[in-house]
């Protein structure tokens, strides 16, 4: 039982400790942040055995920002927003045989592809486009910015912890002036740490992650998004060898203001919280272990950002695991 529980949690934790990708409207340029809230979950600090792993996340989001409020995007201001996104994130993780300071070294890469749509009830004047007015809609299906990361992971008994960093590389498909962009057109660096307490004898998992995102300037709009804090938590329990249930949530707070000529709303700091549920199921395909996980988040207490719901459908599978000596 201990071995099965441990193997299952390792699979469900793979490739998420450093993942960043396009996400929904928030206090930042275009209502987006390079760190995707909700990517973490049970087992987020457990480092997998040496090998190569693949994780696929299918992400859905639907949210709105009403009440006459606006956010900046594409060099203009838009208000009364309804936003939707369906994004597929392919994550590749290499758990290396190398150690630094006793911690196992890992590398990851994330590639987002999907569709994002924005309906704006009103479009206000922007610093470069002048007064526009009226409703607008925009949608795109394309590839976003890739993200590359690395981490170090340690363990002591039932406790596991990681530190890591990831970099958003602005080479995705970006269109100046568009309301809906999957790419960010800016560099972004996220640094964070995760901890997991997992007891294989009972199947109880308690995990948490905190991090900071530092943003570069979008050269097309002269907009620099402020520094962003994010925290995530989960409590999960295995009910048998294959199935687990749990509670999850996150908190987001922009801790420094936006700047640059394009920051027409000034600091525009935002925050939001969420709570949700998760379930995981472990099975095999031709003797290859697979973990499937469902996560649902409901946002509340939003300020200067959209508020909505998101769903993750996740599949994790090892491509190669090194044989033990």
N, C-alpha and C positions, 0 to 999 in steps of 0.2 A: 504493500500500500504506500509506504514512504517513497519508494522509487517511482511509482506511477504518478503520485502527486507532484514530486519534484520535477519530473520530466514534463508534465503538463504545464506547470507554471512557467518553466523556462521557455517553452514554445510560445506561450501567450504573451511573454514579455519581450520577445525578440524584436529588434529593429525599431522600437518606439522611443528609446531613450534620447535619441538625437533628432528625431524627425521634425521637420518644419515644412510648411506648405501653405498655399493660399487658403485664406479663410474669410469670414464674413465681415459685415460692416461693423466698425468699431471706431473709437476716437483715434484716428490716424488718417493719413492721406488715402483717398479712395475707399475709406472704411475698411481697410485690410491690414493685417499684421502678418509678418513672415513666420511667426510661431502659431501653429494650429492648436488651439485650445481643445482638449479632449483626447489628444493622441496617446497620452499616458493612461495607465490603468493598473490592474493587479499584476504584481511581479515586475514592475517597471525598473527596479534596480538590480534584478538578477542577471548576471552575465552568463551567456550560454557557453557550452564547451567549445573548444577550438573547432572552427569550421565555417562554412558559408550558408547563409540563410536568406529566405525570401519571405516578405510580408506584403500582402495586398490589402489596402484599405479602400473601400468604397464609401465615400462621404457624402451625406445629404444635409443641406441646410435651408431653412426657410425662416426669414425674419423681416421685421419692419421697423421703421423709424418715423413716427408721425408727430402730431402736435405742432406743426409748423417748424420743427427743428430741421437743421441741414447739416451736411458734411461736405468737405471738399473732395472733388474727384476730377481728374482730367483737366485741371486748371480752371474749374468753375465750381459753383456751389449748387447742390441739389437738395430738395427737401421732400417730405412725405414719401419716404422710400419703402418699396417692397423689393426684397432681394431673395434670389434663389441660387443655389449652387449644387451641382452634382460633379464630384471630382474623384478620379481614381488615382491613388498614390501607390506607386511601386517602390518598395524599400528593399535595398540589398545591404546585408550586413556581413562583414568579415570579422569573426572573432579570432584574433591572431594568437600564435603561440608565445608572443612576447609579453614581458611584464615591465612595468616602470613603478618603482617604489612599492613593489609587492602587488600592484593592481594589474589586472588583465587588460590589454590594449585592444580596442575595437575601432573599426572604421565603418561608416555607413554612407549611402547615397540614396536620395529620394527624388523621383521624377513624377510631377503631377500633370495629369491630362484630364480635361473635363470641360464642363459648360457652366457659365455664370451669366445670370440675367439680372438686370436692374430696371425697375419702373419708378420714375420720379414724377411726382405730382406737380412739381414746380421747379424751375431752374432759375437760379439767381445770377447776379453779375459775378464775374470772376476777374482776377487781377490781369489776365491776359486776353480774355475773350469779350470783355465788355458786358453790357446788359443783354440778356437773352430772354428769359421768361418763358412760361408755358411748360406743358408736360413733355417728357421725353422717355423713351424706352430704348434699351440697348441689350444685346446678348452676344456672347461669343462662345465658340467651341474651339479649343486650342490647347497648346502646351504652355505650362507655367515655368517658373524658374526652378532649376534643380538646386538641391541642397546637399552639401557634403559635411560630414561630421566625424568626430572621434570622441572616445570616452575611455575612462579607466574605471574598472570595477573590482571591488573587494568583497569578501564575505568572512563572517565569523559565526559559526554555528547557524542559527536561524536568521541572523541579521545580514543583510546585503546592502551595499551602498555604492553609488557611482557619482563621478563628476565628469562633465563633458562640455563640449562646445560644438556648434554647427554654424555654417556660413551659407547664406542665401546668395547665389550667383546670378546677377541680373542679365541673363541671356535668353529668357523666354520671350514669347510673342507678346509684344506690348504696342498699343496704339495710342499716341497722344490725343487727348480730347475725348476719348471714349469713356462712357460711363461704366462699362463692364470690361475689366481686364483681369485675366488670371495671373499674369506676371506683374511684378512690382516695380521694375525698372529702377531698383535701388539695391545697394548692398545691405545686408543685415547680418548681425552676429548675435547668436543666442548662447548664453552660458548658464549652466544649471547643475543642480545636484538632486539625486533621488535616493530614497531609502525604502527598503522592503523588509518587513518581518513576516517570514513564512514558516509555519510549523507543519512539516510533512505528516506528523502523526495525527493531527486534527484537521488539516486542510485549510486552516485559517490564514488569510493573507491580508496584511495591512500595509498599504503603500502610499507614498507621498512624493511630490516633486515641487521644487521652487526654482525659478529662473528669472533672468533679465534679458531683454532684447534691446540691442543697440542698433540704431538705424542710420544708414547713410542718406545722402540727399538724392532726390530724383532730379536729374539735370534738365529734364524737359519742363518741369513745373516749378523748379526752384523751391521745392518743399522738402523739409526734413522732419520726419516723424520723431516725436520724443521717445525717451526710454520707457520701456514697458515691463511691468512686473506680472508674472503669472504663477499661480500655485494650483496644484491638482492633488486630489486625494481619492482613495478607494479602500473599501473594506469588503472582502469577498470570502465566501465559504464554499468549499467543495462538499456536495451532498453525497457523492459517491465517487468512484474512480474516474468517471468521464465528465460529470456535470457540476458546474458551479454557478452561484448567484451572488450578486453583491450590489452595494450602493457606491456611487461615484459622484464627483463634482469638481468644479474649478472656480477660481476667483481671478479676475483680471483688473489691474489698476495701472493707468499711465502715470508715471511718477515725475516726468518732466514734460514741459510743453513743446508743441510743434513750433517750428521756426522757418524762416526763409520768406521770400517775396510771395510765394504761393499760399502761405498760411494766413488766409484772409480772416479766419475766425480766431486768430490769436493762439493761445496755449491749447485750447480745445482738448483738455484732459478728459479721459473717460474711464468708466469702470463698469463691471458686470459680474454677476455671480450665477452659478448654475448648480442644479442637483439632478441626479438621474439614476439609472439602474444599468446593470450589465449582467450578461449570462454567457457562459462559455461551454463548449462541448468538444471533447477530445476523441479522435477516431483515427483509423489507419486507412491508407490507400496503397495497396500492394506492399504492405509492411512498412510504409513510410508514415511516421506519426504526423498528424495534422491537428491544429487547434483552430476552431471557428469561434469568433467572439462577436457579440452584439452589444453596442453601447448606445444609450439614449440620454440626451441632456436637454433640460428645460431651463432657459435663462430667465433671470429676474433681477430687480434692483439695478437696471441699466441706467447709465448717465452718459450722454453724448455718444451714444452708439446704438445700433439696432438691438432688438431683443427678440429671440425666437427659439427654435428647436433644432437640434442636430442629431443625426444618426450615423454611426460607424458600423459597417459590416466588414469584419477582418478575418483573413485567412493567413495562417503562418505555417511554414513548412521548412524543414532543413534540406538544403541541396547537397551538402556534404558535411559529415562530422568525422573528425580525425579519430582514428582508433586509439584507445588508451594503451599506454605502455604496460 
